Amino acid sequence: MPLSMVYLGVMLLVICVWFLAFKRPVYEAVGISFLVLLTITGSWANVWTYINDALSTSLLYSMVAFVSMSILLTKTHVIDSCIAIILSLLGRISGGAGYAAVIASSFVGALSGSGPGNVMATGSITIPAMKKSGFPAHLAANVESNASYMGNMIPPSSNIVAALGAFAALYPDNEISQGEFWIILWGISIWFIIQRLVMVWSFCKYYGVKPMSKEELPSLKETLKVGWKALFLPVIILLPFILDYFFKDTFFTARLGEEGAKALSSSILLFVGGIAAIYAVLIAKDKSTVSFKNLSKMFAEGVKVIAPAIGVCVFGYMIGSLFGELNVADELGAIIQSWNFGKFGMVLAICIITCIMGMVIPGSSIVVIFGPMFITSLASVGVDPLLAAAMLPCICGVMCGITPPLGLGMYAGMTLAESDFTKTFNNNLWWVAAQFILQVVILMGFLPVMGL
């Protein structure tokens, strides 16, 4: 058996035992697997190299910025205004609370890239609204959790940087900007948002869901009066990427030079979260929540949210650096390509592999460790490598979040909805199947994607 398969098997076994059997946090499981791999490969002498490689990526810093911004938006209730406006517009139609959950959770999830955190933030509003309008508890839980995890693939979520990094490592001469890459990701995300809206419509027909009652429906006039300023948040967050996409080679290059425009493009993800956070502080209705003392307390408590996510990524990058030195991904890629699959067979195989890995390994770690290998394998059978890279956050991050046993979003939604586990699990399988099928369809090139 190739050593790459042995190392991969050891990593999966350690994570499964530590996370599933001992019920310990995921970041501990990934960290322990890194220590075990160092031991069995005799690589302790290079441990500082792996640590340095892990800490040298901008992903960690942009992730902190966006998760911090998400905490700020939640604690100041700025995001509640956006959700209330969406509910007031869509709650009037049958199943409107479900459609509102999809749209609101997609947006909030993009800000934080945190599926469980997004479920708890938006679900506390949307899940009760869905249940009151006739959604069964298990359906409300799955609508929210599956919508929330789209944040892992919708820009400007910070964990998408790993996918762009994997593509850049393989194709250094292709100087695609963050803005250009983001446009492609938005093009992909639109199809998955439509898919979830269709799923909500189908289940609403099946269960006979009604519109929200007039008593429960927020007043559009009042919500706009209170929260119209919050509607500028998407503009503040998305506009820099759109400007970078359309004007990088003209306006910015002419004024900043080629290197300056490139530096601006690569730094957008680092500052846009901070700008949005400052805006949220300025428009917060209750100014006492954004006092220096309360902000300090807010972020001190938020460390509990940030630390596990950062820990998973740090250890994942360490394993990725170790595996890179051991050529694990290259060997695994060679094994996969030796199967001589055609395009459909390879797409199906990669989607199955990422689905299985996502049951036990965090999606961001999968992208970091195996992303380049997946891109290479898909490109070898005719898949556009740029499309393959842009799909990594989807086939790794989203599937990881919605597929049990690591499907933390389902458990978070189930807690809020107080739904039965068996019913929630069985209904969730429909969502997982729909996600899987659409992944295959897009990777096969059957649907047009904006930006490609």
N, C-alpha and C positions, 0 to 999 in steps of 0.2 A: 504494500500500500504506500502511495506517495506520502512523504513527510508532511506536505501541505494539508492533506486530508486528516492526518493524525493531529496536527496542531489545531486545525479548525474543529475537529471532534472534541478535543480537550477543552477548548474555549466554550463550546456549546454545552458540554457536560457540566462544567464548573458553574456557568451562569444558571443553568436549569436547576441544579442542586441547591445553590445558594439562594436563588430567588424563589423558586417554586416549593422546594422541600423545606428550607429553613425560614421562608417567609421574610427574608431580609430585603432591604431596598435594592433597586436595580443598580445604582452607582456602586454599591458595595460588591455586587456580583461581578460587574465588569472589572472593578479594581482588583478583586481577588483573582480573577482569570488572568489578568496581566501579570501578577506576581507568580502564578503557577507556570505561565508560559516562559517567563524569564528563567525559572528554575529548570524546566525540562529542556530548554534550548541552550542553556549555559550562556545566557546573554547578559548576566548581571554587570559585566564590565562596561557595557554600553548604556546602562540605565539612564544616565544623565543626558545622553544624546536623545533618547526617546522622549524624556521629559521636556527637553528644550524644544524639540520638534513640535510637541503638543502645545506648548505655551506660546509658540511663535505665530500661531494663526490668528488672524483678526476676527475669526468666527466667535471666539470666546468673548471678546470685548463688545462686539455688536450684539451678541445674544444677551449680555448683561444689560446693555442699553435698552433693548426692546422689552425684555422681561420687566425691567424697572419701570419703563413707561407704562406697561400693562398694569402693574400694581398701582401706579399713580392714577391712571384713568379709572380703575375700579374703585379705589378708596375715595376719590373725590366725586364719584358718581357722575362724572362727565359722560361716560359711555352709556349710562342709563338713559340719558336724554336721547341718544341715537336709537337705542332699542325701543323706547316709548314711541318715537316718531314712526319707526317702521311698523310697530304694532298698530298704531292708529290708522295707518294707510292700508295695511293688508289684513287686519283683523276683521274687516267688514265682509270678507268673502269666506266661503266654506273652506275650512282648513287653514285660514289665514294666519293663525298663530304658528302653525308649522312652517309656512313659507317665511314668516318673519324670523323664526328661529334659524332657518338655513342662511338667510341673508345676513342677519346680525352676527351670527356665530362665525360665518366665513370672514367677515370684516375684523371682528375682535381677535379671532384666531390668527389672522395675518399679522396683527400687531405684536402678539406675544410668542407665537409658535408653540404655545403650551396647550395641548389638548385638554388635559384634566383641569387646568386652571381656567381655561375658557368655558368649559362645561359648568364649573361652579359659578363663574362670574355672570355669564349670560343665562345659564340654565335656571338660576334662581328666579329669573323673571319669566322666561319663555316656557319652562316646563309647567308651572302652575297655570299659565294662560292656555297652554295646549290641553291640559287635563280638564279645565273648566269648560272648554269648547267641545269636549267629547272624545279627545284622544285617549285611548287606553294608556295606562301608566307605562307599560313596556314599550309602546310605540313612541311616546313622548321622550322617553329616555334615549332611544336609539336615534330619533330625529336630531336631538341636540348633540349627542356624542359624535355622530357621523358628520354633522355639519361643523362641529368644533375642530375636528382633526384636519379639516381642509386647510386650516391655518398653517400646517406644515409645508404646504405646497403653493400657497398664495403669497406673492411678494407683498410687502417687503420682509417677510419672516426671515430672521437671521440665519436659521439652519440651512437655508437655500445656498448660502455661501459655499458650503462644502461641495455641493454639486458643481458649481461654477469652478471651484478649485480643482476638482477632479478632471473637468474638461480642459482647463488651462494647462494642467500638468501633461496631458496627452497631446494637446495641440497648441504648443506655445506660440506658433506663428499666427494663429487665428486670434487677433486682438479684439475679441468681442467685449463690449462694455457691459457693465452691470445693467444699464438701462436697456440695452438690446436683449440681454438674457432675460430680464424681467418681463419684457413685452411677450416673449415666447411663453413664459410661465403663466402670465395672465391669460394668454390664448388657450393654454391647456386647462387652466382652472375654470374657465367659463363652461367648458363641456361637463365638468364634474359638478358644478353648481346646478346646471340644467338637469343633470342626471338625478341629483338629490331632490330637486323640485318636482320632477316627474314621479319619483318614488313617493313623495309626500302626497301628491295628487292621487296616485293609485291607492295608497292605503286609506286616504280619506274617503274615497269611493267605497272601498271594501267595508270600512267601519261606520260609514254614514256620519262622518264628522260634520258639525254645523259651524257657522260663523260664531265669533265671540259675541256674547250678549252685550246689549247696549250699556248695561251697567258696568261691565268689566272692560269695555272698550275705552282706551284713552282718548281724550278729546284732541283732535288734530290741531285745532286753534291754540289750545293751552300748551300742548307739547312743543309746538313751534315757537310759541312765545317764550317758553322757559329754556328750550334747548337748541334754538336755531344756530347759536354760535358753534355748537358741537359739530354741525354739519360741515364745517370748514376743515375738520381733522383729516378726512380722506384727501382733500386737496393738498393740505400741507405735507402729507406723507407721500402721496403718489406723484405730485407735480415734479419734484426733482428728477425722478426716474424717467418721466415722460420727456422732460426737456433734454435730459442727457441722451435719450434715444434719438430724438429728432434733430438736435442741434450740436451734438458732440463734434462732428466733422466739419461744421461750418462756423457757427457763432463762437463756441468755446475754443476751438483750435485756433481761430483767427486772433483771439484776444489773449489766450493763455499759452499758445504754442502746443505742439503735439504732446509733449511730456506733461505739460500743465493740465491739458484736457484729460489725459489718461489718469493723472493723479486725482483730479476732481471726481472722475467717474468711479474710481476704486474706493473713494472715501465717503461716498453718498450714504452708504448704509450705516456708517459710524455716527454721522451728525444728524440725520433726519429724525431719529428717535428722540434725541435731545431737544430738537426744535419743537417737535410735537408735545413733548413733556412740558416745556416752558409755556406753550400755548394753553395746555390744559390747566396749568397753575393760574394763568391770567384770567381764564373764563370760569374757574370754579366758583359756584354760587356761594358756598359757605367758605369764606376766606380763612376761617379758623382751622380748617382741615389742612391748609397749605402753609401754616406757620412753620418757622424753622424747627421748633420743638416737635410738632406733629409729623413733619416730613421726615425728621431723623428717626422718630419712632416707627413710622410707616416702613421705611427702608430697612430698619433693623429687624422688624418682623418679617419683611420680605426676603431676608437672607434664607429663611427656611424654604422658600419657593425657588430661589435662584440657585442655591448651592447644589441640590441634587441634580438639576439639569446640567449645570456646568461640570459637575463631577463626572457624569456619564460621558460627556463630550471629551473631557480631558483624558480620561482613561481610554476612551475609544480611539483618540488620536495617538496615544502611546502604543496601543496594540497595532494600529495602522502603521506606525513607524517601524515597529518590530517586524511585522509581517512583510513590510516593504524590503527590509534588509534580508529577510529569509526567502523572499520571492514567493510567498504563499499565494498572493492574489494571481501572480503570473502563472504559477503552476496550476491553480484551480481553473483559470481561464483556458489554459491549454487542454485540460481534461474535458471541459465543457465543449470546446470547439472540436475535439477529437470525436465527439458523438456524431459529427457530420449532419447536424440538423439543417433544414432549410430555414427560411426566414420565419415562417409561422412556428415551427418547432422550437427555434431558439427563443423567440419572444415568449412563447408559452413556458418554456423551461425557466427563463430568468424570472418571470412573474411568479412561478411556483416557488422557486428558490427564495426569492425575497419575502414571499408570503410566509414560508416556513420559518425563515430566519427571524422575521418580525414577530413571531410568536414568543420568542425568548430574548431577542437582542433589540435594544432601542434603535429606532430608525436612523438617527443621526450617526450612530456608530457604524451601522451597515454602510451608509453612504461613504463615510471616511475610510473604512477598511477595504470595502469591496467595490466602491463606485467606479474607479478606473477600469477594473476587470469587467464589470457589467457593460460599460460603454464600449470597450474593445470588442467584447463578444457580440454585442448587438450590431456594431458597425461592420463586423466581419460578414454578416449576412444581408447587408444592404440597408439597415436602419440608419437614418441620418444621425451621426454622432451627437450633434447639437440637440436633437430631439431626445436622444437617449439620456443625455446629461440632464436636460430639463425635466425628464420624467422620473429621475432618481428620488426627489423628495416625495413624489407620489407613490411609487411602487415600494419604497422603503419606509418613509416617515408616516404616510397615511395608513398604509396596511398594518404597520406595527401598532398604530394607535387603536384600530378598530377590530383587530383580530385577537381573540382570546388565546392563551391566558394573559398575554401582556397588554391586552386591550384595556388600558386604564380608563379611557374615556367612557366605556360602557359601564364600568363599575361606578364612576362618578355620577353618570346620568341616572343609573339605577338607584343610587342613594338618594338623590334629590327627588326622583319620581316615586320612591317607595314601591318599586315594581318587583314582581316575582322574578327570581333569577332564571328559572327555566324558560318562562315566556319571553323574557328579554333576550336571553341567549339565542333561542330559536328564531326570533324576529331579526336579530342582528345578522344571522347567516344570510338573509336576503340582501342586506346592505353590503356585506362582504362580497357576495357573488356578483352584485351589480358593479361594485368597484373594480373587481378583478376583470370582468368582461370588458369594461370600458378602457381599462389599461391596455389590454391586448389590442383592442380596436385602434386606439390612438398610436401605439407603437408600430402597428402594421401600416400606418399611413392612410387609413380609410377615412379619416376626418381631417379637414383643413385646420391648421394651427396658425393663428396670427403671429407674424414675425418670422416665419420660416419661408 
